[in-house]
Amino acid sequence: MIDIVNQINATHREIGNQPVAAGAGRSLLRRTSDASTEDVWSTCTDPDRIRRWLAPIDGDLRLGGTFQLKDNAGGDGNR
C-alpha cells in the first residue's frame, strides 16, 4: 500500500524556468527518482502508463498533439 502523505511530501512544488537538455523549460513539480530518463518520460507520455497513475487519457501526446483526460482536463502539446 502506498503511503500517500510521504509521496506528496517527496514532491517539490515550484513554478519557474529550469534548463533542460533541449534548452529552456518550465518546471511545476520536481521529484527525484532512481528510474532512467527514458522510463520517467514513458510514464508521462504513454497512455497506458498514465492511465495507471492518473486517469484514462485519449489523444496524441506528441508535440503539437491534443489530449483529454477522461472527465477532466485537456490541452495541446504546443506549450
C-alpha positions as CSV (number, residue, x, y, z in Angstrom):
1,M,0.0,0.0,0.0
2,I,1.3,3.5,-0.9
3,D,1.9,6.0,1.9
4,I,0.3,8.9,0.1
5,V,1.5,11.5,2.7
6,N,5.1,10.6,2.1
7,Q,4.6,10.5,-1.7
8,I,3.1,14.1,-1.6
9,N,5.8,15.3,0.8
10,A,8.6,13.9,-1.5
11,T,7.4,16.2,-4.4
12,H,8.8,19.7,-4.6
13,R,6.3,22.2,-6.0
14,E,7.7,25.3,-7.6
15,I,6.8,27.1,-10.8
16,G,9.9,28.5,-12.6
17,N,12.3,28.3,-15.5
18,Q,14.5,25.3,-15.5
19,P,17.1,24.4,-18.1
20,V,16.6,21.0,-19.9
21,A,18.7,19.1,-22.4
22,A,16.9,20.7,-25.3
23,G,17.2,24.3,-23.9
24,A,14.9,26.4,-21.7
25,G,11.9,24.7,-20.0
26,R,9.3,25.3,-17.3
27,S,9.0,23.4,-14.1
28,L,6.0,22.9,-12.0
29,L,6.7,19.7,-10.0
30,R,10.0,18.2,-9.3
31,R,10.7,14.8,-7.8
32,T,13.9,12.7,-7.7
33,S,13.7,9.2,-8.9
34,D,16.0,6.2,-9.3
35,A,14.4,5.4,-12.7
36,S,16.1,6.2,-16.0
37,T,15.1,9.3,-18.0
38,E,13.5,7.1,-20.6
39,D,11.4,5.3,-18.0
40,V,10.2,8.6,-16.5
41,W,9.4,10.0,-19.9
42,S,7.4,6.9,-20.8
43,T,5.5,7.2,-17.6
44,C,4.5,10.8,-18.6
45,T,3.8,10.1,-22.3
46,D,2.5,6.5,-22.6
47,P,-1.3,6.4,-22.4
48,D,-1.4,3.0,-20.7
49,R,1.1,4.1,-18.1
50,I,-0.7,7.5,-17.5
51,R,-3.9,5.6,-17.0
52,R,-2.3,3.5,-14.2
53,W,-1.2,6.5,-12.1
54,L,-3.5,9.4,-13.1
55,A,-6.6,8.8,-15.3
56,P,-7.6,7.3,-18.7
57,I,-6.3,9.6,-21.4
58,D,-7.1,9.9,-25.1
59,G,-5.3,11.9,-27.9
60,D,-2.0,12.5,-29.5
61,L,0.7,13.0,-26.8
62,R,3.3,14.2,-29.3
63,L,4.4,17.9,-29.6
64,G,1.6,19.7,-31.3
65,G,-1.0,17.0,-30.5
66,T,-4.0,17.3,-28.3
67,F,-5.1,15.2,-25.3
68,Q,-8.0,14.7,-23.0
69,L,-8.1,13.1,-19.6
70,K,-11.4,11.3,-19.1
71,D,-13.9,13.5,-17.3
72,N,-11.1,16.0,-16.6
73,A,-8.5,18.4,-18.2
74,G,-7.3,18.5,-21.7
75,G,-4.8,20.6,-23.6
76,D,-2.4,20.7,-26.5
77,G,1.3,19.9,-26.9
78,N,2.3,23.4,-28.1
79,R,3.4,24.7,-24.7
